[in-house]
């Protein structure tokens, strides 16, 4: 009776891969071998299926792309597709079964449209998971119970199936499942029996090999050789390097639960079906086609099917109660999880409020400290402002006395005051004054260069005037900053030697400013050349009143005037040192104010912009002209004007 059900009647020898015949152009049939091989690992849970799968993978069989991650019970990994695992779960749930079910699946199911639908789904997942790999290894212990569906998958994939069935002492498996899933020992033995009987039955006409789990851990090379011989399969990546990887991977510690065969076979509480099936598998290791063993397995399977069918309703009722209890526990667990989440959220909110209060307190303390610091800074600045105002008044007094000594300067300043209102209005209307100033000063510089011969003739006549003006200016600087003067005596003495250039700077400044002040009158610009023919006294007396009302009222104008009067800017020396300024026809004084100082260009041999910026990083960070900083701040702060290498003159 059982033998009629067995596939062994259809094939007594080794089954050959299915061949497909196609007709060529000549009408003759050509035989095509399937283009890929599907290596099925069919074994009960906890029987070494993962170890066998990864061993074959290291030797060249392809693994799926979406591998399941390891777990506490299988830390090195399961080496099976997470997508196929989920799809198998869906199928078993669809037909009212689960992984620990020890009843046979209905033969009607294997013939149904639903089974074919799942086979098509599995085939599609295999295509996506393994791409174009020719040798693929598929492992899920539950496949033991629905091998016919995977045979249909192989047909859809045009693949040859080859089978390796690892098996293990049933008591070791039951002990492992008890530890992992708290599954009763007797029930685990029944599940083991169902898996091995169905896997053996449905693969009798396929190339297959039966190998004990402990054999792989003992001598895996011999096991692989036996598999290759039994199923006719060569592993494409087997090499000394791959074998070392297998040696590292396999560990006898993987076998944690052990049981002796004699103890298992003599145990009175173990069903005879399980004992007979285990003994039969051990015999099939040496001959997977042993007819006597196969007939024995047919009888065992028939008896086991009959008993399991009779007990199915009893276990179904128990399973239903377990499902209900599980659902109730899951509901309670969900409620507890919600309460826990609510408590955690409340605790997090309290913690956030506490942190917020701490941050606010820290911010208030920081603001208080900042306010205190700003108050101190304001007081310091207020004191510095008063000192600066006092010094400014002294400077204005000194300047007034100097101007009074020179009547032409007084006249020029008077005219500049008369025109200040008009010039200021013109400056306010010009939103791009700085750019125009630069342009006009460049024109002035060009004119000034042409007039140097005339100025050289006039220089001797104004020598005494320049010396007197410079002496007055430096008396003012000394009175402003006695402390700074004491620290810069040698620098001031060096500056005194440059007084011959002081008046030239004033004249340069006046010429450039004259063009700027009359920039709205083209006729004035065109007539500037004739202005250079005037004597110094006449020219300055005409220009300075305008400067006092206009350009000197601006920040840039005051800075340019201070540089021109300092005696530290030498127009000729600056042009000789900077050929690009000559080529650009730019005003040397304006170029140094706007660009040259920050670029580290020296205004004369008496002042090193690079040395000043290098010595005072705060000036470099502020990106201000170093000579302007020295004249307006550095001198009173006692900063050194002399670059390194300039000798003392005192």
C-alpha positions in Angstrom: 0.0 0.0 0.0 2.7 2.4 1.0 4.9 1.4 -1.9 2.2 2.6 -4.4 2.6 6.1 -2.9 6.3 6.1 -3.1 8.1 7.9 -5.9 10.7 5.1 -5.9 8.4 3.1 -8.2 9.1 5.7 -10.9 12.9 5.5 -10.7 15.1 2.9 -9.2 18.5 4.4 -10.1 19.9 7.9 -9.9 17.6 10.4 -11.5 19.1 12.5 -14.3 18.4 16.2 -14.7 15.4 17.0 -16.8 16.3 17.8 -20.4 14.4 20.1 -22.8 14.2 19.3 -26.5 14.0 22.1 -29.0 14.0 21.9 -32.8 16.8 23.4 -34.8 16.6 24.8 -38.3 17.1 21.4 -39.8 14.2 19.9 -37.9 16.4 17.7 -35.7 15.8 17.9 -31.9 18.6 19.4 -29.8 18.9 18.6 -26.1 19.6 21.5 -23.6 20.7 21.0 -20.1 19.0 23.1 -17.4 21.0 26.3 -17.1 21.3 26.3 -13.2 21.5 23.9 -10.3 19.3 24.3 -7.2 21.0 22.7 -4.2 18.3 22.1 -1.5 19.3 21.6 2.1 16.5 19.5 3.5 16.9 18.8 7.2 15.0 19.2 10.5 15.4 22.4 12.6 18.6 22.4 14.8 20.2 19.6 12.6 23.1 21.5 11.2 21.3 22.9 8.1 22.9 26.4 8.6 26.4 24.9 8.9 26.0 22.8 5.8 24.6 25.8 3.8 27.4 28.2 4.7 30.1 25.5 4.0 28.7 25.0 0.5 28.5 28.8 0.1 32.2 29.2 1.0 33.0 26.6 -1.6 31.1 28.4 -4.4 27.4 28.0 -4.0 25.5 31.4 -4.2 23.6 32.7 -1.2 20.5 35.0 -1.4 21.0 38.7 -1.3 18.6 39.4 1.7 20.2 37.1 4.3 18.4 36.6 7.6 20.5 38.0 10.5 21.9 35.8 13.2 20.1 35.2 16.5 21.0 34.1 20.1 20.4 30.5 19.2 22.4 30.8 15.9 24.9 33.6 16.3 26.9 32.8 13.1 23.8 33.2 10.9 21.0 31.2 9.3 22.1 31.7 5.7 18.6 31.7 4.3 16.6 34.3 2.5 14.5 36.5 4.7 12.1 37.0 1.8 11.6 33.3 1.3 11.3 32.8 5.0 8.4 35.3 5.2 6.7 33.9 2.1 6.9 30.3 3.6 5.3 31.8 6.8 2.5 33.3 4.7 1.8 30.0 2.9 1.7 27.9 6.0 -0.7 30.4 7.7 -2.8 30.3 4.5 -3.3 26.5 4.8 -3.7 26.5 8.6 -0.3 25.1 9.6 2.9 26.3 11.4 6.5 25.3 11.7 6.0 22.9 14.6 3.1 21.1 12.9 3.9 17.3 12.6 0.9 16.5 10.4 1.4 15.8 6.7 0.2 18.5 4.3 -2.8 17.6 2.2 -2.0 16.0 -1.2 -4.9 18.0 -2.6 -3.1 21.2 -1.6 -0.1 20.2 -3.8 -2.4 19.9 -6.8 -4.2 23.2 -6.1 -4.1 26.5 -7.9 -2.9 28.0 -4.5 0.1 25.8 -4.5 1.0 26.8 -8.1 0.6 30.4 -7.1 3.0 30.1 -4.2 5.4 28.2 -6.5 5.4 31.1 -8.9 6.0 33.5 -6.0 8.9 31.5 -4.8 10.4 31.3 -8.3 10.2 35.0 -8.7 11.9 35.6 -5.4 14.7 33.2 -6.3 15.3 35.1 -9.6 15.6 38.4 -7.6 17.6 37.0 -4.7 20.1 34.9 -6.7 20.2 36.9 -10.0 22.0 34.8 -12.7 24.0 32.5 -10.3 24.4 29.0 -11.8 24.7 27.2 -8.5 22.4 28.4 -5.8 21.8 26.9 -2.3 18.4 27.2 -0.7 17.7 26.3 3.0 14.6 26.4 5.1 13.9 23.3 7.3 10.2 23.8 6.6 10.7 22.9 2.9 10.9 19.2 4.1 7.1 19.2 4.3 6.4 20.8 0.9 9.1 19.5 -1.4 6.6 19.1 -4.3 6.1 22.9 -4.4 9.9 23.4 -4.7 10.1 20.8 -7.4 7.6 23.0 -9.3 9.8 26.0 -8.5 12.8 24.2 -10.1 10.7 23.6 -13.2 9.8 27.3 -13.5 13.4 28.2 -13.1 14.6 25.5 -15.6 16.9 24.2 -12.8 18.2 20.8 -11.7 17.5 19.9 -8.1 20.2 18.2 -6.0 19.5 17.4 -2.3 21.6 17.2 0.8 19.8 16.0 3.9 21.7 16.6 7.2 20.3 14.7 10.2 21.0 14.6 13.8 20.2 12.5 16.9 16.5 13.3 17.6 17.1 13.8 21.3 19.8 16.4 20.6 17.3 18.2 18.3 14.5 18.0 20.9 16.8 19.3 23.7 17.8 22.2 21.5 14.2 23.1 20.6 13.2 22.8 24.3 15.9 25.4 25.1 15.1 27.7 22.2 11.3 27.5 21.8 10.2 25.7 25.0 8.8 23.0 22.8 7.9 19.7 24.6 10.4 16.9 24.1 7.8 14.5 22.8 6.3 17.0 20.4 9.8 17.9 19.1 10.4 14.2 18.4 7.1 14.1 16.4 8.1 17.2 14.4 11.5 15.7 13.7 9.9 12.5 12.4 7.6 14.3 10.1 10.4 16.4 8.6 12.8 13.6 7.8 10.1 11.2 6.6 8.6 13.7 4.1 12.0 15.0 3.0 13.1 11.4 2.2 9.9 10.4 0.5 9.6 13.3 -1.9 13.3 13.2 -3.1 13.7 9.5 -3.9 14.1 10.2 -7.7 16.5 13.1 -7.2 20.3 13.1 -6.7 20.6 13.2 -2.9 23.0 12.5 0.0 22.2 11.8 3.7 24.9 13.0 6.1 25.0 13.2 9.9 25.6 16.6 11.5 28.5 15.4 13.6 30.3 14.1 10.5 30.6 17.6 9.1 32.1 18.9 12.3 34.5 15.9 12.4 35.9 15.8 8.9 34.1 18.2 6.6 36.5 17.6 3.6 35.4 13.9 3.5 31.8 14.9 3.8 32.0 17.3 0.9 33.8 14.7 -1.2 31.0 12.2 -0.4 28.3 14.8 -1.3 30.0 15.7 -4.6 30.2 11.9 -5.5 26.6 11.2 -4.4 24.8 14.0 -6.1 27.3 14.6 -9.0 28.2 18.2 -8.1 31.5 20.0 -8.2 32.0 23.2 -6.1 33.5 25.9 -8.3 35.4 27.9 -5.7 37.0 25.0 -3.7 40.6 26.1 -3.1 43.1 26.1 -0.2 42.0 29.6 0.6 38.3 28.6 0.7 39.1 25.5 2.8 40.9 27.7 5.4 37.7 29.8 5.6 35.6 26.7 6.2 38.1 25.5 8.9 37.7 28.9 10.6 33.9 28.8 10.3 33.2 25.3 11.5 33.5 24.9 15.3 32.6 21.8 17.3 31.2 24.2 19.9 28.3 24.6 17.4 27.0 21.3 18.6 25.9 22.3 22.1 23.4 19.4 22.9 24.7 15.9 22.7 23.1 12.5 23.2 24.4 8.9 22.7 22.7 6.8 20.1 22.4 3.7 22.4 20.7 5.8 25.1 18.3 7.2 22.5 17.4 3.8 21.0 16.9 2.2 24.4 14.7 5.0 25.7 11.3 3.6 26.4 9.4 6.9 26.0 10.6 7.6 22.4 8.2 6.4 19.7 9.3 3.6 17.5 8.6 5.7 14.4 11.3 8.1 15.4 13.8 5.4 16.3 13.2 3.5 13.0 13.5 6.7 11.0 16.8 7.6 12.6 18.3 4.2 12.1 17.1 4.2 8.5 18.7 7.6 7.8 22.1 6.3 9.2 21.9 3.4 6.7 21.0 5.7 3.8 24.3 7.5 4.4 26.1 4.7 2.6 23.4 3.9 0.1 20.6 6.4 -0.5 18.8 3.9 -2.8 18.7 0.9 -0.4 15.4 -0.7 -1.3 15.0 -2.6 2.0 15.5 0.7 4.0 13.1 2.5 1.7 10.4 -0.1 2.2 10.9 0.2 6.0 10.5 3.9 5.7 7.3 3.5 3.7 5.8 1.4 6.5 6.9 3.9 9.2 5.5 6.8 7.2 2.2 5.0 6.6 1.8 4.3 10.3 2.9 7.7 11.3 0.4 9.4 8.9 -2.4 7.3 10.2 -1.7 8.1 13.9 -1.0 11.8 13.2 -4.3 12.0 11.3 -6.2 10.5 14.2 -4.6 12.8 16.7 -4.8 15.9 14.5 -8.2 17.1 15.9 -6.9 16.7 19.5 -3.8 18.8 18.8 -5.7 21.3 16.7 -7.9 22.0 19.7 -4.8 22.4 21.9 -3.2 24.6 19.3 -6.3 26.8 19.2 -6.2 27.2 22.9 -2.5 28.1 22.7 -3.3 30.6 19.9 -6.0 32.2 22.0 -3.7 32.3 25.0 -0.9 33.7 22.9 -3.2 36.4 21.5 -4.4 37.3 25.0 -0.8 37.5 26.2 0.1 39.6 23.2 -2.8 42.0 24.0 -1.7 42.3 27.5 1.9 42.8 26.4 0.7 45.5 24.0 -1.2 47.2 26.8 1.9 47.0 29.1 4.0 48.3 26.3 1.7 51.2 25.8 1.8 52.0 29.5 5.6 51.7 29.5 5.8 54.0 26.5 3.5 56.5 28.2 5.6 56.4 31.3 8.8 56.8 29.3 7.3 59.7 27.4 6.2 61.4 30.6 9.7 60.8 32.1 11.2 62.2 29.0 9.0 65.2 29.2 9.9 65.8 32.8 13.6 65.4 31.9 13.2 67.8 29.0 11.5 70.4 31.3 14.3 70.0 33.8 16.9 70.4 31.1 15.1 73.4 29.7 15.1 75.0 33.1 18.8 74.3 33.5 19.5 75.8 30.1 17.4 78.9 30.8 19.2 79.4 34.2 22.6 79.0 32.4 21.5 81.4 29.7 20.4 84.0 32.4 23.7 83.6 34.2 25.5 84.0 30.9 23.5 87.1 30.0 24.1 88.6 33.5 27.8 88.0 33.0 27.7 89.5 29.5 25.8 92.6 30.8 28.3 93.0 33.6 31.2 92.7 31.1 29.5 95.2 28.7 28.9 97.6 31.5 32.6 97.5 32.4 33.5 97.8 28.8 31.2 100.8 28.4 32.7 102.5 31.4 36.2 101.9 30.0 35.1 103.2 26.6 33.5 106.2 28.2 36.8 107.0 30.0 38.7 106.4 26.8 36.3 108.7 25.0 36.8 111.5 27.5 40.6 111.1 27.2 40.3 111.1 23.4 38.1 114.2 23.4 40.7 116.0 25.6 43.5 114.9 23.3 41.4 115.9 20.3 41.0 119.4 21.8 44.7 119.6 22.4 45.3 118.5 18.8 42.9 121.1 17.5 44.7 123.7 19.6 48.1 122.7 18.3 46.8 122.7 14.8 45.2 126.1 15.2 48.5 127.5 16.5 50.3 126.0 13.6 47.8 127.4 11.1 48.0 130.8 12.6 51.7 130.8 12.0 51.0 130.5 8.3 48.6 133.1 7.0 48.0 131.3 3.7 46.8 128.2 5.6 44.4 130.4 7.6 43.0 131.9 4.4 42.7 128.5 2.8 40.9 127.0 5.8 38.6 130.1 5.9 37.6 129.6 2.3 37.1 125.8 3.0 34.7 126.6 5.9 32.7 129.0 3.6 32.3 126.2 1.1 31.8 123.4 3.6 28.0 123.4 3.4 27.9 123.1 -0.4 30.6 120.4 -0.4 28.8 118.4 2.3 25.6 118.5 0.3 27.4 117.3 -2.8 29.0 114.4 -0.8 25.6 113.3 0.6 24.1 113.2 -2.9 27.0 111.1 -4.2 26.2 107.5 -3.1 29.3 106.3 -4.7 31.7 108.9 -3.4 34.6 106.6 -2.5 34.8 105.1 -6.0 34.7 108.6 -7.6 37.2 109.9 -5.1 39.6 107.1 -6.2 39.1 107.9 -9.8 39.7 111.6 -9.3 42.7 111.1 -7.1 44.2 108.9 -9.7 43.9 111.8 -12.2 45.4 114.1 -9.5 48.3 111.8 -9.1 49.0 111.7 -12.8 48.9 115.5 -12.9 51.1 115.7 -9.7 53.7 113.5 -11.3 53.9 115.9 -14.3 54.4 118.8 -11.9 57.2 117.4 -9.8 59.8 119.6 -11.5 57.9 122.7 -10.6 57.4 121.5 -7.1 61.1 120.8 -6.7 61.8 124.5 -7.6 59.2 125.6 -5.1 60.4 123.2 -2.4 63.4 125.3 -1.4 61.3 128.3 -0.8 58.9 126.4 1.4 61.5 124.5 3.4 61.4 126.7 6.4 57.5 126.6 6.4 57.5 122.8 6.3 60.0 122.5 9.1 58.0 124.8 11.3 54.7 123.0 10.5 56.2 119.6 11.2 57.7 120.7 14.4 54.3 122.0 15.6 52.6 118.8 14.6 55.1 116.6 16.5 54.9 118.8 19.6 51.1 118.1 19.4 51.8 114.4 19.1 54.2 114.5 22.1 51.8 116.4 24.3 49.0 113.9 23.4 50.8 110.8 24.5 53.7 111.5 26.8 53.9 107.8 27.7 53.9 106.8 24.0 56.4 109.4 23.2 58.8 108.1 25.8 58.5 104.6 24.3 59.0 105.9 20.7 61.8 108.5 21.1 64.0 106.8 18.6 61.1 106.4 16.2 60.2 110.1 16.4 63.7 111.1 15.8 63.7 108.9 12.7 60.4 110.6 11.6 62.0 114.0 12.1 64.4 113.2 9.3 61.4 112.7 6.9 60.0 116.2 7.5 61.3 117.3 4.1 58.6 115.0 2.7 55.8 116.3 4.9 54.9 119.3 2.9 55.1 117.3 -0.3 52.5 114.9 1.3 50.3 117.9 2.1 50.6 119.2 -1.4 49.8 115.8 -2.9 46.8 115.6 -0.6 45.6 119.0 -1.5 46.0 118.4 -5.2 44.0 115.2 -5.1 41.4 116.7 -2.8 41.1 119.7 -5.0 40.1 117.5 -7.9 37.7 115.6 -5.6 36.1 118.8 -4.3 35.4 120.1 -7.8 34.5 116.8 -9.4 31.1 118.0 -10.3 32.7 120.8 -12.4 34.5 119.4 -15.5 36.0 122.8 -16.3 37.8 122.7 -12.9 39.2 119.3 -13.7 40.5 120.4 -17.0 42.1 123.4 -15.5 43.9 121.5 -12.7 47.1 121.5 -14.7 47.3 125.3 -14.5 46.7 125.1 -10.7 50.0 123.4 -10.3 51.7 126.4 -11.7 50.6 128.4 -8.6 53.0 128.8 -5.8 52.6 126.5 -2.8 51.3 129.1 -0.6 48.8 130.4 -3.1 47.6 126.9 -4.0 47.3 125.6 -0.4 45.5 128.8 0.7 42.9 128.2 -2.0 42.4 124.5 -1.2 42.5 124.1 2.6 39.3 126.0 3.3 37.5 123.6 1.0 39.1 120.6 2.7 38.1 121.7 6.2 34.5 122.0 5.1 34.3 118.9 2.9 36.8 116.1 2.7 38.3 116.6 6.2 34.8 116.0 7.6 34.8 112.4 6.3 36.6 109.4 7.9 38.7 108.6 4.8 39.6 112.2 4.3 40.9 112.6 7.9 42.9 109.4 7.5 44.4 110.5 4.2 45.2 113.9 5.7 46.8 112.3 8.7 49.0 110.1 6.5 50.0 113.0 4.3 51.0 115.1 7.4 52.8 112.3 9.2 56.0 112.5 7.2 55.9 108.7 7.1 54.6 108.5 3.5 57.0 109.1 0.7 55.2 109.3 -2.7 58.4 108.8 -4.8 59.7 106.0 -2.7 56.3 104.3 -2.8 56.1 104.5 -6.6 59.7 103.2 -6.9 58.8 100.2 -4.7 55.5 99.4 -6.4 55.7 99.4 -10.2 52.1 98.2 -10.5 50.9 101.4 -8.9 52.8 103.4 -11.5 51.3 101.3 -14.3 47.8 101.7 -12.9 48.1 105.6 -12.7 46.5 105.4 -9.3 47.1 108.0 -6.6 49.9 106.6 -4.5 48.5 108.1 -1.3 45.0 106.8 -2.0 46.3 103.4 -3.1 48.2 103.0 0.1 45.2 104.0 2.2 42.7 101.7 0.5 44.9 98.7 -0.5 48.6 99.0 0.1 48.6 99.1 3.9 46.5 96.0 4.3 48.7 94.2 1.7 51.8 94.9 3.7 53.3 97.6 1.4 55.5 100.1 3.2 54.7 103.8 2.9 58.4 104.7 3.2 61.6 103.3 4.5 60.7 104.7 8.0 57.6 102.5 8.6 57.2 98.8 7.9 53.5 97.8 7.4 54.4 94.1 7.4 56.3 94.4 10.6 53.5 96.4 12.3 50.9 93.8 11.2 53.1 90.9 12.3 53.9 92.5 15.7 50.2 93.4 16.4 47.9 90.6 15.3 44.9 92.5 16.6 45.5 95.1 13.9 45.9 92.4 11.2 42.6 90.8 12.4 40.8 94.2 12.3 41.9 94.6 8.6 42.7 98.3 9.0 45.5 100.3 7.4 48.5 99.8 9.8 49.8 103.4 9.4 46.3 104.8 10.1 46.1 102.6 13.2 49.5 103.8 14.4 48.7 107.5 13.9 45.2 107.3 15.5 45.8 104.6 18.1 49.2 103.0 18.2 51.2 106.1 18.9 49.2 106.8 22.1 49.3 103.1 23.0 53.1 103.1 22.9 53.3 100.8 19.9 56.7 100.8 18.1 56.7 102.5 14.7 60.2 101.2 13.7 60.4 97.9 11.6 63.0 95.4 12.5 66.4 96.4 11.1 65.9 100.2 11.2 68.7 101.7 13.5 68.1 104.2 16.2 68.7 107.8 15.1 69.2 109.2 18.6 
